[in-house]
């Protein structure tokens, strides 16, 4: 990847992902999981490049920093009721966490929606760890955001592969 200057929002989004236990390699592995069946020669570095390109988008950065801050506030019990309890439990009917994730998925077209739905149900790799309710950490927003980044990167990869064929 070429060296380029990142602004404050992108830098913070990338830092906060790592601070919350998510590396770009973790997300690249999710992309690989989603795409290897369609691209048998797929390499992890191609997945990583697509993840990096997705995270360069301002809409994605905004979703990352917003979701992570809400998770942190929930961990610190700094939200008013009933929102505190809803986010603590990751209540299935809440849906706002998925809405933020869908704003990421939408960046690369409709194929991202199916990728996101699939990976959200399967919960492979880092998503399984983020969904562990026994960890004491709140990842109500982050798990959906990470899945959405992987789905968007998968869509980007699929579109670029279609353009080269």
C-alpha positions in Angstrom: 0.0 0.0 0.0 1.3 3.4 -0.9 2.0 5.9 1.9 -0.6 8.7 2.2 -1.6 11.2 4.8 -4.7 10.3 6.8 -6.9 13.0 8.4 -7.9 13.0 12.1 -11.2 11.1 11.6 -9.6 8.3 9.6 -6.6 8.0 12.0 -9.0 7.8 15.0 -11.2 5.2 13.3 -8.3 3.0 12.6 -6.8 3.4 16.0 -10.1 2.7 17.8 -10.6 -0.5 15.8 -7.3 -1.8 17.1 -7.9 -0.6 20.6 -11.2 -2.5 20.6 -9.4 -5.7 19.5 -10.0 -5.6 15.7 -7.1 -5.6 13.2 -7.5 -5.0 9.5 -6.1 -8.5 9.0 -9.1 -9.8 11.1 -11.4 -8.1 8.7 -9.5 -9.3 5.6 -9.9 -12.8 6.9 -13.7 -12.2 6.8 -13.5 -11.0 3.2 -11.5 -14.1 2.4 -14.2 -16.2 4.0 -16.9 -14.5 1.9 -15.1 -14.5 -1.4 -12.7 -17.6 -1.7 -15.5 -19.8 -3.1 -15.9 -17.4 -6.0 -12.2 -16.6 -6.4 -10.2 -19.8 -5.6 -6.8 -18.1 -6.2 -7.7 -15.2 -3.8 -4.9 -14.0 -1.6 -5.2 -12.4 1.8 -3.3 -9.3 0.7 -6.0 -8.6 -1.9 -8.6 -8.8 0.8 -6.6 -6.5 3.0 -6.2 -3.9 0.2 -10.0 -3.9 -0.3 -10.6 -3.5 3.5 -8.1 -0.6 3.5 -9.9 1.1 0.6 -13.3 0.7 2.3 -12.0 2.3 5.5 -10.7 5.3 3.5 -14.3 6.3 2.9 -15.6 9.1 5.2 -19.0 7.4 5.6 -17.3 4.3 6.9 -15.0 6.3 9.3 -18.0 8.1 10.7 -19.8 4.8 11.3 -16.8 3.3 13.1 -16.2 6.2 15.5 -19.9 6.6 16.2 -20.5 2.9 16.9 -17.3 2.5 19.0 -18.2 5.5 21.1 -21.7 4.2 21.8 -20.2 0.8 22.8 -17.7 2.5 25.1 -20.4 4.6 26.7 -22.5 1.5 27.3 -19.5 -0.3 28.9 -19.1 2.6 31.3 -22.8 2.6 32.1 -23.1 6.2 30.9 -26.3 5.9 28.8 -29.7 6.6 30.2 -32.3 3.9 30.6 -33.8 2.2 28.7 -31.1 2.6 26.1 -28.3 1.4 28.5 -30.1 -1.9 29.0 -31.0 -2.3 25.3 -27.4 -1.8 24.1 -26.0 -3.9 27.0 -28.2 -6.9 25.9 -27.8 -6.2 22.2 -31.5 -6.5 22.0 -32.6 -8.2 18.8 -35.4 -5.7 18.0 -33.2 -2.6 18.5 -31.8 -2.6 15.0 -30.0 0.8 15.1 -26.7 -1.1 15.2 -27.6 -2.8 11.9 -28.8 0.5 10.4 -25.3 2.0 11.0 -23.8 -1.1 9.5 -26.0 -0.9 6.4 -24.7 2.7 5.8 -21.3 1.1 5.2 -22.7 -1.8 3.2 -24.5 0.6 0.9 -21.3 2.2 -0.3 -20.6 -0.6 -2.7 -24.0 -1.7 -4.0 -26.6 -4.3 -3.4 -24.2 -7.3 -3.3 -23.0 -6.0 0.0 -26.4 -6.6 1.6 -26.4 -10.3 0.9 -22.7 -10.5 2.0 -23.6 -8.7 5.2 -26.6 -10.8 6.0 -24.7 -14.0 5.5 -21.7 -13.0 7.6 -23.9 -11.6 10.3 -25.6 -15.0 10.7 -22.4 -17.1 10.4 -20.3 -14.9 12.7 -16.9 -16.4 11.7 -13.5 -15.3 13.0 -13.4 -12.0 14.8 -17.2 -11.7 14.8 -17.5 -14.7 17.1 -15.1 -13.0 19.5 -16.9 -9.7 19.3 -20.2 -11.5 20.0 -19.0 -13.2 23.2 -21.3 -11.6 25.8 -19.1 -13.1 28.7 -16.1 -10.9 27.8 -17.5 -7.9 29.8 -17.0 -5.7 26.8 -19.9 -4.2 24.8 -19.6 -4.7 21.0 -23.2 -4.1 20.1 -22.2 -1.7 17.3 -18.7 -2.9 16.5 -19.6 -6.5 15.5 -22.1 -5.2 12.9 -19.6 -2.5 11.7 -16.8 -5.0 11.3 -19.2 -7.4 9.4 -20.3 -4.5 7.2 -16.7 -3.4 6.4 -16.0 -7.0 5.4 -19.2 -7.2 3.3 -18.4 -3.9 1.6 -14.8 -5.0 0.9 -16.1 -8.2 -0.5 -18.4 -6.3 -2.8 -15.6 -4.0 -3.9 -13.5 -7.1 -4.6 -16.3 -8.7 -6.6 -16.9 -5.5 -8.6 -13.2 -5.1 -9.4 -12.9 -8.8 -10.4 -16.0 -8.4 -12.7 -14.4 -5.4 -14.3 -11.2 -7.3 -15.1 -12.9 -10.3 -16.6 
